[in-house]
Every structure is written in structure tokens, then in C-alpha cells.
Amino acid sequence: MTTRSRTRALAAGDTALADFTERLFGHLPRADQRRWARVYLQGLLTTPGKKSVRRLAASVTESPTASQSLQQFINASPWDWNPARTELLRWVEERHPVGAWTIGQVCFPKRGEHSVGVHRRFDPVAGRIVNCQLGFCLFLSLEGMSVPVDWRLALPEAWVADPVLRRRARISPEAVHQTPEALVLELVDSIAARTSSAHPPVVADLSRLGGAAAALIGVLSRRGYDFLVSVPPALTVRAAALTHGVDPARTPGRGETTAGDVTRLGNTSHPYTAPLAGPDARARRQRIHSALVRVPEGESAGRGAQQIYRLFGERPPGRRGAGPVWLTNMNRHRMDDLLHLVRRSARSTAVLGSLADEFGLLDFEGRSFPGWHHHMTLMSAAYAYAHAVREREERGRLSA
């Protein structure tokens, strides 16, 4: 949906936006806070280009003090973002069946050292060390779309150990340093505690977690989550079999090996060929190598020990080398269903691009920890509302 069409839809659905804002932000104790929540939402929906607070305020109101008030609301006002995220989750669930909880990872490039949580790290996408914030998002993956509903910001140890930095960035006392895998698990546990729906599979890219991926896989399994995760090719695995009748001579070695090696060999008793649609909408066929494995580093005594997983790798036609390596505890599901979940992961990655281009994902200019969470909450709400408007327009065209 273009900015212009969103603007027209917003003007036509002003009452709907007011109702939406009231539902998500009605918990705010003051009327002016609720009013500025709506102004910020309206600005995100209608402002072209960079979504700075100044530009958002100017696009909605001519008041000369609006920018300052909006800045105060986002960065300094002590309102809790969790109730709004819970209502957004419920609002989406009421309208769509949720097929997966998908985890996205975002690197926020920054200049200087003052943005909360900023640090230097290697970014695999950029292929170099960057100065950035690191964030994680949980999407509700629906049929045909994904909606962001919850966020976590990684806080390096230096930020939580230094009282001056904590005070300057208004980092709450309960906020602590957590590893990326702990943040992913916290996102999953948080939504599991808040949803009233059955838990769908967790879909996540863990390929950049290195050795920590094995521990997270073990915890997800022991907590009873179904999952499909992209893992590092170097992840240590051990071949296994669910049933009798598997030819040992045609199964990767029983000793420890790597996930990448297993997917290159696969279980040659059942290589899988999956039909996929290419960019030109023509059907293509893609070879899938699959095998049953255990993850030694993810096993522990008690529940979850000796868990058997299905590991598979994609072999796109015409591409040299292996594609992503996926691991799931849904090892009795059809490969078609697993590949459908893989596509949901790719769609969530595309949504992050849309959030950056159209909804201000990378445009937060404040330095406070609450401000970052406030912006991410309102941006997620704006994205969900914009898609609801588009759905109404499409239904109207179909019924006309």
C-alpha cells in the first residue's frame, strides 16, 4: 500500500483509527497520552520518507509545540508498552488464524555511542563490523502476511553494568544483559503466556547464534514448543532414525558430524523434490536432502533427552553450494508443510524491509530504553492497522 493510498484510507476511516487507538492505548492514564498515541500512529501512517518526530508532528498538526510534546510522549513519558502489545496480539488473533510465531533479527546502524544499547559487532548481512543496536522481533505469521507484535533490544554488559549509562538511557532496574538466544526464548515464552490460542510452531533463524543454537534448541524442545529453525552449518549433530528399516549403509555416519555435512549427503533413501514458484511465477523443482539426527549439545538429563529431529537442506537449482540448513522437532510432518513454514520465515524478513522503508523501523532518534520500546510498539500497531485498511479496501472492491 502506498503512502498516498494509506492517507486516503486513513481519512475515510478516521473513526476506525480512533477505536483502534483506544483499544491498544486506552490503558494510558491521561487523555493527552492517548491523544499523542493517536498523533504518532497517524503520522506513521501518512508521513512520507523519514519518520522523525518532527516530521510526524508536522504531518498531523500545525501546532508549533506538537513536536516537543510528541518527543516527550515517546522518550520521557513513563507509560508501559506491554499492555498495548498484548492488545495488538489479541486484535490480530481475533481477525486471523496464526500459522507460526516467527522471530526476526534487526541490526540498527547508529552513529556515535549514545543510543541505548549501541555497540560494535559483526553484521553478516553487511559483511563487516558495524556500530549498531541489535533487536529481535516476534511476528504473528498469518496466511499471506506477517505482523510484528513484540520486541526485545539487546543490552551489552557495558550498558547494564554502568550506572551512568543506565541512568542516562533510563534503563529500568529489572533490565539485564541477556544473550541473543535468551532474548529469543523470552519472546517465545512471553507470547505463550499471553495468547489464548493454541501455540503454533516457532520459526526462527538461529544460524548466526553459533554454538548457542544447540542450547536454545534443547530448551525449546523441553518446554514443549514445536519449532522449525535455521541452524549454523557447523552445528554438531549425530545421525538417528525414527523407525526400523533404515539402511545404515545409506545413512550418514553414526558418529558426530556437522549439520552442513548431513544435508549435503542427506538420507539417500528419500531425497525430496519440492515444487517452488520462481520470481517469474513459473514452477521450479528444488531438491531437499533430509535426515534424522540428534543434537548432542542440546540434550540433557530428564525430559527432552535423546530428542530426535529432522534436519534438511535446500538445494536451489542452478546455485552452487548448500542453501540454509533447517532443523525441526516436527519430524513426522510432511515436507510440504515444513517448506511452507520456511516460506513464512522469508516473508517475515521481507516485512522487516517494509517496516524500514514505510513505517520508520530505523528512524527512532531518541536515546532512551523506554523510547525505543514505545516507538517499536507504535510502529507495529501502525503496520497492523495499515494492513487492516488494505483488507477492507480489497473486500470492498470484491463486493462492488
Salt bridges, closest charged atoms under 4 A:
ASP14 OD1 - ARG38 NH2 2.67
ASP32 OD1 - ARG30 NE 2.96
GLU87 OE1 - ARG23 NE 2.94
GLU87 OE2 - ARG90 NH1 3.44
GLU94 OE2 - ARG23 NH2 2.72
GLU94 OE1 - ARG95 NH1 3.66
GLU143 OE1 - HIS340 NE2 3.72
GLU143 OE1 - ARG344 NH2 3.15
ASP150 OD1 - ARG85 NH1 2.90
ASP150 OD1 - ARG152 NH1 3.08
ASP150 OD2 - ARG194 NH2 2.78
GLU157 OE2 - HIS177 NE2 3.94
GLU186 OE2 - ARG152 NE 2.45
ASP189 OD2 - ARG223 NH1 2.13
GLU256 OE2 - ARG238 NH2 2.89
ASP261 OD1 - ARG264 NH2 2.08
ASP280 OD1 - ARG284 NH1 2.78
GLU314 OE1 - ARG343 NH2 3.21
ASP336 OD2 - ARG334 NH2 2.76
GLU358 OE1 - ARG6 NH1 2.82
ASP363 OD1 - LYS50 NZ 3.77
GLU391 OE2 - HIS96 NE2 3.20
